[in-house]
Amino acid sequence: MLQGHGVFQEEHDAFRRTVRAVVDKELRPFAAEWEAREEFPRELFTRFGELGFLGLKYPEAYGGTAAGELYEAVLLEELGRCGSGGVAAGLGGQFTIATGPVHLFGTEAQKQRWLAPAIRGEKVGALGITEPDAGSDVAGLRTTARRDGDHYVVNGSKTYITNGVRADFVVLAVKTDPSRGHKGLSMLVVERGTPGFSVGRKLQKVGWRASDTAELFFEDCRVPAENLLGVENQGFSQIMGNFQWERLSLALGAVGAMDDMLETALEHVKQRRAFGQTLAGFQVVRHKLADLYTARECARQLTYHALRLHVAGEYAVAQTSMAKKVATETCCRVADECLQLHGGAGYMMEYDIQRHWRDARLGPIGGGTSEVMNEIIAKQLGL
């Protein structure tokens, strides 16, 4: 069922049908295989580039379609239905967090160098913010970049970096003036092969297994000064702005995942029999699904509300934080209840619901924890 809910128009629904056909044919059938391999094919980036999916909000001058963020929102929601949080995260990370700063703050030369090939899927990008001792506390980052002539000398490390293993470039948050706290942050693009830049181990995760997540190390890594995005020491505002769309993307993906889980659970209870009738014949099961569908719809409406405000250009940091928190937490609840409805089968690796259950748990953590979302909301209340 296509759900416009006053946010999307007919052209968005038509695009949704296109994306869903691609997801159903080219992603879902292989989700279990890629999960087992803990990697999806790199060719998916070029495939999504060919389809125009990696440049929906970017100008045609760089290979994008300039369709806008609502089209990207549709894509994110439908990717949530692909059966693998890792696939959705890897592909989504390319266009939601890695290329956004290059588009917003990059020079023409930088956009041609990194944005255009990323839109084509020829180069894979990653966003490097989180460190072993700093995640949502961006001001606490320790990776430094000291200016030395025509270069910055970068020292430090990053962790939990989506697409970090095979990234061709990393948009890196660094401290160019450590004495100024969050006012001394900058964004640098570091390319694969730069001396002093190395990729550590590929991290093993509870969920999102089909995406690669890496540790990155920088030891006297000399990065050309021309790789600076925007103005030196203006990185904090760049990072905060990028967070809003990342958090909306997580909420949208959670809504899509809930759609998939609930459809699967609904079909299961209609077919599975116990005590002489289908599970759907029991009032407790019917009411459980009624509650879950209601919770999903509440999360969807809040997410769409935040999306509507965002695309209208309003400062919707509170609503975005609320949507991210509610949608991802509700997704965890839905996953757990849908697994329970599957009984013993839900605990078996051959059933997709267990993957949704594991994948969902990252939602209230990634992109800022639920606790951080609460703090942001509280600040917007003047507390």
Stockholm file with secondary structure:
# STOCKHOLM 1.0

chainA/1-383         MLQGHGVFQEEHDAFRRTVRAVVDKELRPFAAEWEAREEFPRELFTRFGELGFLGLKYPEAYGGTAAGELYEAVLLEELGRCGSGGVAAGLGGQFTIATGPVHLFGTEAQKQRWLAPAIRGEKVGALGITEPDAGSDVAGLRTTARRDGDHYVVNGSKTYITNGVRADFVVLAVKTDPSRGHKGLSMLVVERGTPGFSVGRKLQKVGWRASDTAELFFEDCRVPAENLLGVENQGFSQIMGNFQWERLSLALGAVGAMDDMLETALEHVKQRRAFGQTLAGFQVVRHKLADLYTARECARQLTYHALRLHVAGEYAVAQTSMAKKVATETCCRVADECLQLHGGAGYMMEYDIQRHWRDARLGPIGGGTSEVMNEIIAKQLGL
#=GR chainA/1-383 SS CCCCTTTCCHHHHHHHHHHHHHIIIIIGGGHHHHHHHTCCCTHHHHHHHHTTTTCTTSCGGGTCCCCCHHHHHHHHHHHTTSSCHHHHHHHHHIIIIISHHHHHHCCHHHIIIIIHHHHTTSSCEEEECCBTTBSSCGGGCCCEEEEETTEEEEEEEEEEEETTTTCSEEEEEEESCGGGGGGGEEEEEEETTCTTEEEEEECCCSSCTTSCEEEEEEEEEEEEGGGEESSTTCHHHHHHHHHHHHHHHHHHHHHHHHHHHHHHHHHHHHHCEETTEEGGGSHHHHHHHHHHHHHHHHHHHHHHHHHHHHHTTCCCHHHHHHHHHHHHHHHHHHHHHHHHHTGGGGGSTTSHHHHHHHHHTTTTTTTSCHHHHHHHHHHHTTC
#=GC SS_cons         CCCCTTTCCHHHHHHHHHHHHHIIIIIGGGHHHHHHHTCCCTHHHHHHHHTTTTCTTSCGGGTCCCCCHHHHHHHHHHHTTSSCHHHHHHHHHIIIIISHHHHHHCCHHHIIIIIHHHHTTSSCEEEECCBTTBSSCGGGCCCEEEEETTEEEEEEEEEEEETTTTCSEEEEEEESCGGGGGGGEEEEEEETTCTTEEEEEECCCSSCTTSCEEEEEEEEEEEEGGGEESSTTCHHHHHHHHHHHHHHHHHHHHHHHHHHHHHHHHHHHHHCEETTEEGGGSHHHHHHHHHHHHHHHHHHHHHHHHHHHHHTTCCCHHHHHHHHHHHHHHHHHHHHHHHHHTGGGGGSTTSHHHHHHHHHTTTTTTTSCHHHHHHHHHHHTTC
//
